Amino acid sequence: MKWFSRIFSESAETDNTSGELNAFLGTGTKFTGHLAFEGSVRIDGHFQGTISATGTLILGREALVKGEVEVASLNANGTLVGTVRASRHAHLHEHAVFDGHLITPALGMDQGAVLNGTIEMPNSHPRKHAGELAETEMPVLPTQGGRTAVAAAPALGADAPQDPEEAN
């Protein structure tokens, strides 16, 4: 079955640990309802409803999925409309079109992919907030006139100078 997965997925080695497809909804199929699975499932047809899985959802170029999707990994080259939660990662390939709300800790996009909507990227290692960054020392930068300038960000709540002369 591994050869089948290699034919129908551009990245079969990263789709799941076994590299096998557990189900395949081909071009011309239309399905409405709830789909639950483990492993990998490829959709090339139309699906409307909810998908919940601990594995990888693969969307071919002809795929159209509308609804709520919750998977470990998303590997899309088709069209998705709705809310997607990918607990491990999501990748939108060249022909992917996404319209909705995407929640994933890791997102990859190829040139040509279209994303309309919102993205949430929860992170177990949060970055510093703007207030914390303003307190750190800023480097001294060279300027064109030979003088040096200190690169400084205004503290939160502080107004930036309105007159360019005040900035020097």
GUZA-848144 format. One record per residue (C-alpha): x, y, z. Coordinates in steps of 0.1 Angstrom, whole numbers, plus 2048, in hexadecimal, padded with zeros to 3 digits. Each point is the difference from the previous one (the first is absolute). Example, Ala and Ser with C-alpha at 12.3 -4.5 7.8 and 13.67 -1.06 7.14 Angstrom:
2
87B7D384E
80E8227F9
//
This chain:
168
800800800
81E817804
8038047DA
7DB80C7FF
80981B81A
81E80B7EC
7EB8047E0
7E5815811
814816818
81C8187F8
80F7FA823
7F77DD809
81D7FC818
7F481C816
7DA7F87FF
8027E681B
8187E680E
7F57E37EA
7FC8147E0
7E07EF7F7
7DE80E7F7
7E37F2815
7E580E7E9
7FC8137DF
7E38157F4
8078047DB
7F781B7E7
7DB8017F9
7F67F4823
7E9815816
7FD7F8825
7ED81281C
8037F7824
81B7F881A
8217EF7F7
8167F281C
8217EE7F9
8237F680B
81D8017E9
7FC8127DF
7E28087EA
8018107DE
7E38147F2
7FE8097DC
7DA8047FF
7E7816813
7FB7FD825
7E9814816
7FD7FB826
8187F881B
8217EE800
8127F5820
8207EB7FE
8207F9812
8127FD7DF
8068137DF
7E680E7E9
80C8037DC
7ED8157E7
8067FC7DB
7FD81C7E6
7DB7F97F9
7F67FD825
7E681780F
7FB7FD825
7E6815813
7FC7FE826
8137FA820
8217ED7FE
8147F381D
81F7EC7F7
8247FB80A
80E80B7DE
7F18117E1
8107FC7DE
7EA8157E8
8028067DB
7DA8057FC
7E581780F
7F7802824
7E481680E
7FA801826
8137FB820
81F7EA801
8137F581F
8217EE7F7
8107F6821
8237F97F0
8028147E0
7EF80C7E0
80F8047DE
7EE8127E3
80F7F67DF
8018147DF
7DB7FB7F6
7F1801823
7E5819808
7F6805825
7E381680B
7F9800825
8117FC822
8207EC803
80F7F6821
8227EE7FF
821803811
8137FD7DF
7F680C7DE
8117FB7DE
7F48117E0
80D7FC7DD
80081D7E7
7DE8017F0
7EC7F481E
7E381880A
7F7805825
7E2817807
7F6802825
8117FE821
81D7EB80D
8067F7825
8227F1808
8017F4824
8247FC80B
80F7EE81E
81D818800
7F08237FF
81481D7F4
806820813
7E581A800
8078237F3
80280E823
81C7E8809
8138087E0
7FF825807
8137FB821
81D7EE7EF
81F8137F4
7FF80B7DC
81F7FF7EA
81281F7F3
7FC8037DA
8158157E7
7EE81B7ED
8088107DE
80E82080F
81B7EE813
7EE805821
7F47E3815
7DC7FB80A
7F17EA81B
7E47EA7F2
7E4804819
7DD7F5801
7E7816813
7F37F181F
7DC7F47FF
7E981D805
81A81A7F7
7F98177E3
8198007E3
80E8227F7
7EA8117E6
81B8177F2
81D7EE7EE
81981A80F
7F57F4823
80B7DC7F7
82580A7FD
//
